[in-house]
Amino acid sequence: MEKVDFIKIKEVAPKDNYIIYVEFDDGKKVLYDLKNDIRNISAFQDLKNITGLFKLVKIDSSRTSVFWNDIIDLPSDWIYKAGTEIN
């Protein structure tokens, strides 16, 4: 069986306007905008509707996703591909 390398998250931080900053183990840094997710995924609307929830973003113990609660999470590979790379 082929070994799969998962993209590991080193750091996450909430920014203004439903954007998160994510840094990966390979040094790539991205900004990921959650406004489309909030608009299109009903569970993600809690990030807008529950005061303070967005700011509680955390990295899961495997470091392969970020999450806000038991329902709302994003996988590292999606953030890596869909985020806007910054220096």
N, C-alpha and C positions, 0 to 999 in steps of 0.2 A: 504494500500500500504506500502511495506517495505521501510524503510529509507535507502538510500545508502550513505555511507561515501566516499567522494572523497579524494584522496591523495593530500594534499596541499603542495606546494613548498614554502620553506622559503627563499631560496637563490639560485641564479644561477650565474656562472662566466665562461667566455670563457677561455680555456687553449690552449696550443700549439697543432698543428697538428689536428685541428677539433675535439677536445674533450671539453665537457663542464662538469663543476663541478656542481652538484645539491645537495642541502640539503633539506630534507623534515621536516615537523612539528614533526614527530615522532622521529627525530634525525638521521635517516638513511642518509648516505652520499654516493653518487655514482659518478663515472666518466662515462659519456656516449660518446661513439665514433661515430661521424657522418660520417665517411668515407664511410661506406656501404650505408648509406642513400644518400649521395652525388653521389655515383656511380650508384645507382639503381632507384632513384626518380628524374625525370628531373627537377622539381622545386627546389630541394635542390642543384643543380649544381650552382645556383647563389651564394651560400655560398663560393664557390671556385672562381667563375668568377668575382664577384663584390668586388673590393678591399675594405676591412674594414667591410663588411657586417657581417661576422661571429662574430666579436667582439661586435656587437650591440644586442646580445641576451638579452631578457627581459622576465619577468614573467607577464602573463596576469592578469587582475584585479581580476579574480576569484581564482587565484593561482593554477589552475589545468592544466596549460600548459606553455611552454616557446615558444617564437616566435621571429622571425627576421623581418617579414613584413606581409602583408595581406595574403600571400600565404604559407609561410614556418612556420610551428609550429609542436610541439611534445607534446602529452598529458602526464600528470604527471604519470598516471598508467603505461604507456609503459616505460618511463624512469626508474621508480621504479623497474620494472621487468627486463628490459634488461640491465640496467646499471651495472657496476662492483662496488660492495660495497667496500668502503674504511673506514679506522678508523680515 
